[in-house]
């Protein structure tokens, strides 16, 4: 069972590092937004795995806050990008 937990931790770490790399490198704001969604989703999964491992449900509110943050950030960036696209169409 320890090998399974170690492998799971390594996969979560790899996913997080790759997401942080994409956030830093970009190149566009949409790439960064998708990477931040992946990072927040990975964090939610880590918290869920910790809940299963320790057999409790105390961190469900934290998971809901993380999910809400991801949703609101995605909507905000989508609105920003759509307004930016409209302004570039008017300039042509």
C-alpha positions as CSV (number, residue, x, y, z in Angstrom):
1,X,0.0,0.0,0.0
2,X,2.9,2.3,0.7
3,X,4.1,1.9,-2.9
4,X,0.6,3.0,-4.1
5,X,0.6,6.1,-2.0
6,X,4.2,7.0,-3.1
7,X,3.2,6.5,-6.8
8,X,0.1,8.6,-6.3
9,X,2.1,11.4,-4.7
10,X,4.6,11.3,-7.5
11,X,1.9,11.6,-10.1
12,X,0.2,14.5,-8.3
13,X,3.6,16.2,-7.9
14,X,4.4,15.7,-11.6
15,X,1.0,17.1,-12.6
16,X,1.5,20.1,-10.4
17,X,5.0,20.9,-11.6
18,X,3.9,20.6,-15.3
19,X,0.9,22.9,-14.6
20,X,3.2,25.5,-12.9
21,X,5.6,25.3,-15.9
22,X,2.8,26.0,-18.3
23,X,1.6,28.9,-16.1
24,X,5.1,30.4,-16.2
25,X,5.8,29.8,-19.9
26,X,2.3,30.7,-21.3
27,X,2.4,31.8,-24.1
28,X,-1.2,33.1,-24.0
29,X,-3.5,34.0,-21.2
30,X,-5.8,31.0,-22.2
31,X,-2.8,28.6,-21.8
32,X,-2.2,30.0,-18.3
33,X,-5.8,29.8,-17.4
34,X,-6.1,26.2,-18.4
35,X,-2.9,25.4,-16.5
36,X,-4.2,27.1,-13.4
37,X,-7.4,25.1,-13.7
38,X,-5.3,21.9,-13.9
39,X,-3.3,23.0,-10.8
40,X,-6.5,23.8,-8.8
41,X,-8.0,20.5,-9.9
42,X,-4.9,18.6,-8.8
43,X,-5.0,20.4,-5.5
44,X,-8.6,19.3,-5.0
45,X,-7.7,15.7,-5.9
46,X,-4.8,15.8,-3.4
47,X,-7.2,17.0,-0.6
48,X,-9.7,14.3,-1.6
49,X,-7.0,11.6,-1.5
50,X,-6.0,12.8,1.9
51,X,-9.6,12.6,3.0
52,X,-9.8,9.0,1.8
53,X,-6.5,8.1,3.3
54,X,-7.4,9.5,6.8
55,X,-11.1,8.6,6.7
56,X,-12.6,12.0,7.4
57,X,-14.7,14.6,5.7
58,X,-13.5,17.8,7.4
59,X,-11.9,19.2,4.2
60,X,-15.0,19.1,2.0
61,X,-15.5,22.9,2.5
62,X,-12.0,23.6,1.4
63,X,-12.6,21.5,-1.7
64,X,-15.7,23.6,-2.4
65,X,-13.8,26.8,-2.0
66,X,-11.1,25.7,-4.4
67,X,-13.7,24.6,-7.0
68,X,-15.5,27.9,-6.7
69,X,-12.3,29.8,-7.1
70,X,-11.5,27.8,-10.3
71,X,-14.9,28.4,-11.7
72,X,-15.0,32.2,-11.0
73,X,-11.4,32.7,-12.3
74,X,-12.3,30.8,-15.5
75,X,-15.4,32.9,-16.1
76,X,-13.5,36.1,-15.4
77,X,-10.7,35.3,-17.8
78,X,-13.2,34.1,-20.5
79,X,-15.1,37.4,-20.2
80,X,-11.8,39.4,-20.4
81,X,-10.7,37.5,-23.5
82,X,-14.1,37.8,-25.2
83,X,-14.1,41.6,-24.6
84,X,-10.6,41.8,-25.9
85,X,-11.6,39.9,-29.0
86,X,-14.5,42.3,-29.6
87,X,-12.2,45.3,-29.3
88,X,-9.8,43.9,-31.8
89,X,-12.6,43.3,-34.3
90,X,-13.6,46.9,-34.1
91,X,-10.0,48.0,-34.9
92,X,-9.9,46.3,-38.3
